[in-house]
């Protein structure tokens, strides 16, 4: 009986993990003419996010952020995926290390406070 439960438990763990992975919110960032087309990305707090960075230029660019601990080269006319770990509310800078004029911010908003009927 115990041997039958091990594969079942393993399947359950993998199924839950696959479901959680499939539900990861995705957002897009485009690099065109050596700059980010959006300078501010708003993300939810405490949520892992899949960020797709698309470089529409012919030359490589870089998505770099000291705040997010990321440094990824994006070849010309291609895209990369960066997973951003759950973040606390705040502002996190990112830039193109090949063109320091190209900068932007990830803005993480605090979750909406729940309204309860409790005492003050």
Secondary structure, 3 states (H helix, E strand, C coil): CHHHHHHHHHHHHHHHHHHHHHCCEEEEEEEECCEECCCEEEEECCCCEEEEEEECCCCCEEEEECCCCEEEEECCCEEEEEEECCCCCEEEEEEECCEEEEEEEEEEECCCCCCCCCCC
